[in-house]
Amino acid sequence: MVEGRRANLRRMGQEQAGQYKRMMAFVIFLAATLTLITATFLNPIFMKKQIRTSYNQAVIVRQVNKNFDVLADVINARDEDDANLLAQAQTQPIADHIIDYTLGIHWFKINNLSLAQQILTDINQGIDKGSSSGAQVINNKLKKQGANAPYAIVKAFNLNIVTLGANIASLLLIVNVIIVIVTIITLISLINDMKSKASTRVLIHNATAAGMWAGFWLILISGLLALVPVIFDVDNIEFGSILEIGSSVFLEYVIVGAIIYVICAIPWQATSTK
């Protein structure tokens, strides 16, 4: 009878340790994921650096040229042969201004005419005598639009959607920071609770096991998300360019997940029962 009671206590201890481990794994995964999102997708400095990689430069050139082609239709300057008229040096400033407008710490946006004016300036400065004849024709006709030119930019570059995205990004930034703070407090509470019920060795063993699971799920989920543009054709869907750029970012998440896994695996192995 006494042996049965001891077995039940051991089983309850293992079940409780398993619950702590799952909770800690979820908390660590959530904190790591939201921190990475805040430091990458919601960080204008990182994203401007990201779009300058060789693969993402091609994505940006293609996307901005799509908008420029739409602009030609809006101002009735379209020629049948007009396509991909802007070079990488001409599309980069436009992408930079859209990222600056959308990401980072800012108030909620209600007006995108200032961004439209910046894009208009980028087009005027970027298209010179060395540019393609089609681009020069579109730029000259755009200049003739006068005060209506910024509104043509708003329509062609979907700046109302960009404004919505900027407000969503601002809200996500606030929510992410709050949730990360809450998860850190929760993690500290879990550690203190485990410390009162287990030895230091057991605490380290279970905590690092949770970290390994968090790293594993970060590797798995980020790897699957990185494969989306590879498996599916996202070129013709809305926000397809974001998915393509995000693919390379998710690959960096996989690396971070692997680092978390390895760092946790060493003390986990060291505190294993011999």
Rosetta blueprint (number, residue, H / E / L):
1 M L
2 V H
3 E H
4 G H
5 R H
6 R H
7 A H
8 N H
9 L H
10 R H
11 R H
12 M H
13 G H
14 Q H
15 E H
16 Q H
17 A H
18 G H
19 Q H
20 Y H
21 K H
22 R H
23 M H
24 M H
25 A H
26 F H
27 V H
28 I H
29 F H
30 L H
31 A H
32 A H
33 T H
34 L H
35 T H
36 L H
37 I H
38 T H
39 A H
40 T L
41 F L
42 L L
43 N L
44 P H
45 I H
46 F H
47 M H
48 K H
49 K H
50 Q H
51 I L
52 R L
53 T L
54 S H
55 Y H
56 N H
57 Q H
58 A H
59 V H
60 I H
61 V H
62 R H
63 Q H
64 V H
65 N H
66 K H
67 N H
68 F H
69 D H
70 V H
71 L H
72 A H
73 D H
74 V H
75 I L
76 N L
77 A L
78 R L
79 D L
80 E L
81 D L
82 D L
83 A L
84 N L
85 L L
86 L L
87 A L
88 Q H
89 A H
90 Q H
91 T H
92 Q H
93 P H
94 I H
95 A H
96 D H
97 H H
98 I H
99 I H
100 D H
101 Y H
102 T H
103 L L
104 G L
105 I L
106 H L
107 W L
108 F L
109 K L
110 I L
111 N L
112 N L
113 L H
114 S H
115 L H
116 A H
117 Q H
118 Q H
119 I H
120 L H
121 T H
122 D H
123 I H
124 N H
125 Q H
126 G H
127 I L
128 D L
129 K L
130 G L
131 S L
132 S L
133 S H
134 G H
135 A H
136 Q H
137 V H
138 I H
139 N H
140 N H
141 K H
142 L H
143 K H
144 K H
145 Q L
146 G H
147 A H
148 N H
149 A H
150 P H
151 Y H
152 A H
153 I H
154 V H
155 K H
156 A H
157 F L
158 N L
159 L H
160 N H
161 I H
162 V H
163 T H
164 L H
165 G H
166 A H
167 N H
168 I H
169 A H
170 S H
171 L H
172 L H
173 L H
174 I H
175 V H
176 N H
177 V H
178 I H
179 I H
180 V H
181 I H
182 V H
183 T H
184 I H
185 I H
186 T H
187 L H
188 I H
189 S H
190 L H
191 I H
192 N H
193 D H
194 M H
195 K H
196 S L
197 K L
198 A L
199 S L
200 T H
201 R H
202 V H
203 L H
204 I H
205 H H
206 N H
207 A H
208 T H
209 A H
210 A H
211 G H
212 M H
213 W H
214 A H
215 G H
216 F H
217 W H
218 L H
219 I H
220 L H
221 I H
222 S H
223 G H
224 L H
225 L H
226 A H
227 L H
228 V H
229 P H
230 V H
231 I H
232 F L
233 D L
234 V L
235 D L
236 N L
237 I L
238 E L
239 F L
240 G H
241 S H
242 I H
243 L H
244 E H
245 I H
246 G H
247 S H
248 S H
249 V H
250 F H
251 L H
252 E H
253 Y H
254 V H
255 I H
256 V H
257 G H
258 A H
259 I H
260 I H
261 Y H
262 V H
263 I H
264 C H
265 A H
266 I H
267 P H
268 W H
269 Q H
270 A H
271 T L
272 S L
273 T L
274 K L
